[in-house]
Amino acid sequence: MVPLAGIRATLGLRKRLYGCYFQDVRVVTAKKLHQETKEVLNQLEQGESLVITRNGRTIGRIEPLAAAEPVTWPDIMAEVWRAQKSVKASERVPNPVLQQRQRRRR
């Protein structure tokens, strides 16, 4: 049987190693992740990186996603508009759906 002092020393060493390799990373047990999921996800949303442990062993790391910049409509359509401008008016093929709509309106 391992003496309690030995276990404490091992845990202290493990915390120091986490500090060296995973700076600004919070250690969360699998049990806490299961029981307090909302709190853990809130930490993640605030930009904290998390290391997940089970039975004292590291089993994974959760990183917050970088916030994606919102894409505007002009950014989405820029390529389409460039392609449309590159086709000569005489070579354009009329859109059958738009033609049908125009006929209905008449």
C-alpha positions as CSV (number, residue, x, y, z in Angstrom):
1,M,0.0,0.0,0.0
2,V,1.3,3.5,-0.9
3,P,1.6,5.9,2.0
4,L,-0.6,8.9,1.9
5,A,2.4,11.3,2.0
6,G,3.7,9.6,-1.2
7,I,0.4,10.2,-3.0
8,R,0.4,13.8,-2.0
9,A,3.9,14.3,-3.2
10,T,3.0,12.7,-6.5
11,L,0.0,14.9,-6.9
12,G,2.1,18.0,-6.1
13,L,4.6,17.0,-8.7
14,R,1.9,16.4,-11.3
15,K,0.4,19.9,-10.7
16,R,3.9,21.4,-11.1
17,L,4.3,19.5,-14.4
18,Y,1.0,20.7,-15.7
19,G,2.1,24.2,-14.9
20,C,5.2,23.8,-16.9
21,Y,3.7,22.2,-20.0
22,F,0.2,23.6,-19.9
23,Q,0.4,27.2,-18.8
24,D,-2.9,28.9,-18.1
25,V,-4.6,25.5,-18.4
26,R,-7.1,24.4,-15.8
27,V,-7.3,20.8,-14.8
28,V,-10.9,19.3,-14.6
29,T,-11.7,15.8,-13.5
30,A,-14.0,13.7,-15.6
31,K,-16.4,13.6,-12.7
32,K,-16.6,17.4,-12.5
33,L,-17.0,17.6,-16.2
34,H,-20.0,15.2,-15.9
35,Q,-21.5,16.8,-12.8
36,E,-20.9,20.5,-13.7
37,T,-20.9,20.5,-17.5
38,K,-22.5,24.0,-17.7
39,E,-19.8,25.6,-15.5
40,V,-17.0,23.8,-17.4
41,L,-18.5,25.0,-20.8
42,N,-18.8,28.5,-19.4
43,Q,-15.0,28.4,-18.6
44,L,-14.4,27.2,-22.1
45,E,-16.5,30.1,-23.6
46,Q,-14.4,32.5,-21.6
47,G,-11.3,31.3,-23.4
48,E,-9.8,28.9,-20.9
49,S,-8.1,25.8,-22.0
50,L,-8.9,22.7,-20.0
51,V,-7.1,19.4,-19.3
52,I,-9.4,16.5,-18.5
53,T,-8.2,13.8,-16.1
54,R,-9.7,10.5,-15.0
55,N,-8.3,8.6,-12.1
56,G,-5.3,11.0,-12.0
57,R,-4.4,10.4,-15.6
58,T,-4.7,13.0,-18.3
59,I,-7.2,11.8,-20.9
60,G,-7.7,14.9,-23.1
61,R,-7.5,18.6,-23.6
62,I,-10.3,20.9,-24.6
63,E,-9.4,24.2,-26.3
64,P,-11.8,27.1,-27.1
65,L,-12.4,27.7,-30.8
66,A,-11.1,30.9,-32.2
67,A,-14.0,33.2,-32.9
68,A,-14.7,33.2,-36.7
69,E,-15.2,36.6,-38.2
70,P,-18.7,37.1,-39.6
71,V,-18.9,36.8,-43.4
72,T,-20.8,39.5,-45.2
73,W,-23.0,39.0,-48.2
74,P,-20.6,40.9,-50.5
75,D,-17.8,38.6,-49.4
76,I,-19.9,35.5,-50.2
77,M,-21.0,36.8,-53.6
78,A,-17.7,38.4,-54.8
79,E,-16.6,35.4,-56.8
80,V,-20.0,35.0,-58.4
81,W,-20.1,38.7,-59.4
82,R,-16.6,38.5,-60.8
83,A,-17.6,35.5,-62.9
84,Q,-20.8,37.3,-64.1
85,K,-18.8,40.3,-65.2
86,S,-16.3,38.2,-67.1
87,V,-19.0,36.7,-69.4
88,K,-20.0,38.9,-72.4
89,A,-23.6,39.9,-72.6
90,S,-24.0,38.1,-75.9
91,E,-22.7,34.8,-74.4
92,R,-25.0,34.8,-71.4
93,V,-27.6,32.1,-71.1
94,P,-30.9,33.3,-69.7
95,N,-32.0,31.8,-66.4
96,P,-35.1,29.6,-67.0
97,V,-36.5,30.1,-63.5
98,L,-36.3,33.9,-63.9
99,Q,-37.9,33.8,-67.3
100,Q,-40.8,31.7,-66.0
101,R,-41.3,34.2,-63.1
102,Q,-41.4,37.1,-65.5
103,R,-44.0,35.3,-67.7
104,R,-46.2,34.8,-64.6
105,R,-46.0,38.5,-63.7
106,R,-47.3,39.5,-67.1
